[in-house]
Amino acid sequence: MPIVLYGTITSPPVRAVLMTAEALGLKLEFREVNLVKLEHLKPEYLKINPQHTIPTLDDDGVILWDSHAIVAYLVGKYAKDDSLYPKDLAKRGLIDSRLHFDTGYAFAALREPVASSFWNILFKYLRTTINVSNNRHLN
Ligand SMILES: N[C@@H](CCC(=O)N[C@@H](CS)C(=O)NCC(=O)O)C(=O)O
């Protein structure tokens, strides 16, 4: 069974998973989820990830989302040694603190302005498209 990663290449959390897979020498089957086409809100995607975020991993039925959980899982399962995610609790604690900093502060700070302008642009586009198609009979 291939290890399947759902996402889109421009997403920073998806790239974190791709970089981790590369560091591990792991081949992933990439399945595009296009946010602009709202593919992350389709029922079949919501069935595997009700939080409708990317990335989502499917490793032979083990389904995980949130890039931080995914990278820790991949390293725990497939790394040949513990250099990327040490068993030593002090070293691991330092890595965990950085991962949580990313979740709580770094990516959160990036996500808010990007998400709000993304949705603004999308809704403007949808409104224009709907107006154009509603008014088509007037032309
Ligand atoms: N903490 C999550 C953040 C994932 C996230 O917010 N991804 C964005 C794309 S970069 C997304 O899926 N946005 C669509 C949505 O939230 O509906 C992770 O690290 O995986």
The ligand as an SDF file (V2000), in Angstrom:
LIG
                    3D

 20 19  0  0  0  0  0  0  0  0999 V2000
   -1.8800   23.0960   12.0100 N   0  0  0  0  0  0  0  0  0  0  0  0
   -2.2370   22.5910   10.7070 C   0  0  0  0  0  0  0  0  0  0  0  0
   -2.5400   23.7430    9.7790 C   0  0  0  0  0  0  0  0  0  0  0  0
   -3.0370   23.2400    8.4320 C   0  0  0  0  0  0  0  0  0  0  0  0
   -3.6630   24.3740    7.6250 C   0  0  0  0  0  0  0  0  0  0  0  0
   -4.2280   25.3210    8.1860 O   0  0  0  0  0  0  0  0  0  0  0  0
   -3.5910   24.2460    6.2940 N   0  0  0  0  0  0  0  0  0  0  0  0
   -4.2550   25.2170    5.4400 C   0  0  0  0  0  0  0  0  0  0  0  0
   -3.5000   25.3430    4.1200 C   0  0  0  0  0  0  0  0  0  0  0  0
   -1.8490   25.9350    4.3440 S   0  0  0  0  0  0  0  0  0  0  0  0
   -5.6500   24.6960    5.1250 C   0  0  0  0  0  0  0  0  0  0  0  0
   -5.8430   23.5140    5.0310 O   0  0  0  0  0  0  0  0  0  0  0  0
   -6.6440   25.6000    4.9670 N   0  0  0  0  0  0  0  0  0  0  0  0
   -7.9900   25.2280    4.6010 C   0  0  0  0  0  0  0  0  0  0  0  0
   -8.9480   25.2010    5.7640 C   0  0  0  0  0  0  0  0  0  0  0  0
   -8.5320   25.4030    6.9230 O   0  0  0  0  0  0  0  0  0  0  0  0
  -10.1430   24.9870    5.5210 O   0  0  0  0  0  0  0  0  0  0  0  0
   -1.0760   21.7430   10.1540 C   0  0  0  0  0  0  0  0  0  0  0  0
    0.0740   21.9920   10.5370 O   0  0  0  0  0  0  0  0  0  0  0  0
   -1.3400   20.8100    9.3760 O   0  0  0  0  0  0  0  0  0  0  0  0
  1  2  1  0
  2  3  1  0
  2 18  1  0
  3  4  1  0
  4  5  1  0
  5  6  2  0
  5  7  1  0
  7  8  1  0
  8  9  1  0
  8 11  1  0
  9 10  1  0
 11 12  2  0
 11 13  1  0
 13 14  1  0
 14 15  1  0
 15 16  2  0
 15 17  1  0
 18 19  2  0
 18 20  1  0
M  END
$$$$
